[in-house]
Amino acid sequence: MFGRLRSLIFVAAAGVAAVLLGLALQGTTRAAPPQQVAAAPVHRAPAGIRIWYAPESYPQISLPDGRRQAVRSVLNITQPMRFGSFVWNEDHIPQGPVWVRVDLARQLLSVFRDGHEIGSAVILYGTDGKPTPTGSFTVLEKDAHHYSHSYDAPMPYMLRLTEDGVAIHGSNVREGWATHGCIGVPLDFARLLFAAASKGDLVVIIPA
């Protein structure tokens, strides 16, 4: 579900993934003033050194349903995240459960595997009367070549979250655009996420 926004989307302040998680995690002091999301050509933002936590002090992310997810490491992203940019780094990260955290307020999505953050991207989301739902979801369907007949538009690397069609999918992530309720991510990032995720994986959407 992707379309042109009738009025300019208001993008909240968004930090790099490590800073964002510093605000959300319990038991860490990495919080810092966030950086702004700014318009820029599509590119990958370079990743710095991964931040590892000691096993006895893993931070915990609280989920909307009351559960908690332990975090073993996060990406230390050292440059501002911009429209169309993303980071993906799974070097030396073991296989394990995958889950996704979407922060609508900061317009960022983070992917975790076995407790390690392996990807982060700036997103588009629903506005203009078609908001993105919030809460805890699971991946119901995967379709790499999905096409929406309702909106006459492709939704590549689609991960369906709701029965009425809300999904994560590849989009042209740029300033002034939004979706009809879906979560749009850069196409190359969508391809990586599609390969990493499975049906039944958890997706948590935090409200703006």
Secondary structure in CASP SS format (residue, H / E / C, confidence):
PFRMAT SS
TARGET T0000
AUTHOR 0000-0000-0000
METHOD secondary structure of the structure
MODEL  1
M C 1.00
F E 1.00
G E 1.00
R E 1.00
L C 1.00
R C 1.00
S C 1.00
L C 1.00
I C 1.00
F C 1.00
V C 1.00
A C 1.00
A C 1.00
A C 1.00
G C 1.00
V C 1.00
A H 1.00
A H 1.00
V H 1.00
L H 1.00
L H 1.00
G H 1.00
L H 1.00
A H 1.00
L C 1.00
Q E 1.00
G C 1.00
T C 1.00
T C 1.00
R C 1.00
A C 1.00
A C 1.00
P C 1.00
P C 1.00
Q C 1.00
Q C 1.00
V C 1.00
A E 1.00
A C 1.00
A C 1.00
P C 1.00
V C 1.00
H C 1.00
R E 1.00
A C 1.00
P C 1.00
A E 1.00
G C 1.00
I C 1.00
R C 1.00
I E 1.00
W E 1.00
Y C 1.00
A C 1.00
P H 1.00
E H 1.00
S H 1.00
Y C 1.00
P C 1.00
Q E 1.00
I E 1.00
S E 1.00
L C 1.00
P C 1.00
D C 1.00
G C 1.00
R C 1.00
R E 1.00
Q E 1.00
A E 1.00
V C 1.00
R C 1.00
S E 1.00
V E 1.00
L C 1.00
N C 1.00
I E 1.00
T C 1.00
Q C 1.00
P C 1.00
M C 1.00
R E 1.00
F C 1.00
G C 1.00
S C 1.00
F E 1.00
V E 1.00
W E 1.00
N C 1.00
E C 1.00
D C 1.00
H C 1.00
I C 1.00
P C 1.00
Q C 1.00
G C 1.00
P C 1.00
V E 1.00
W E 1.00
V E 1.00
R E 1.00
V E 1.00
D E 1.00
L C 1.00
A C 1.00
R C 1.00
Q C 1.00
L E 1.00
L E 1.00
S E 1.00
V E 1.00
F E 1.00
R E 1.00
D C 1.00
G C 1.00
H E 1.00
E E 1.00
I E 1.00
G E 1.00
S E 1.00
A E 1.00
V E 1.00
I C 1.00
L E 1.00
Y C 1.00
G E 1.00
T C 1.00
D C 1.00
G C 1.00
K C 1.00
P C 1.00
T C 1.00
P C 1.00
T C 1.00
G E 1.00
S E 1.00
F E 1.00
T E 1.00
V C 1.00
L C 1.00
E E 1.00
K E 1.00
D E 1.00
A E 1.00
H E 1.00
H E 1.00
Y E 1.00
S E 1.00
H C 1.00
S C 1.00
Y C 1.00
D C 1.00
A E 1.00
P E 1.00
M E 1.00
P E 1.00
Y E 1.00
M E 1.00
L E 1.00
R E 1.00
L C 1.00
T C 1.00
E C 1.00
D C 1.00
G C 1.00
V C 1.00
A E 1.00
I E 1.00
H E 1.00
G E 1.00
S E 1.00
N C 1.00
V C 1.00
R C 1.00
E C 1.00
G C 1.00
W E 1.00
A E 1.00
T E 1.00
H C 1.00
G C 1.00
C C 1.00
I E 1.00
G E 1.00
V E 1.00
P E 1.00
L H 1.00
D H 1.00
F H 1.00
A H 1.00
R H 1.00
L H 1.00
L H 1.00
F H 1.00
A H 1.00
A H 1.00
A C 1.00
S C 1.00
K C 1.00
G C 1.00
D C 1.00
L E 1.00
V E 1.00
V E 1.00
I E 1.00
I E 1.00
P C 1.00
A C 1.00
END
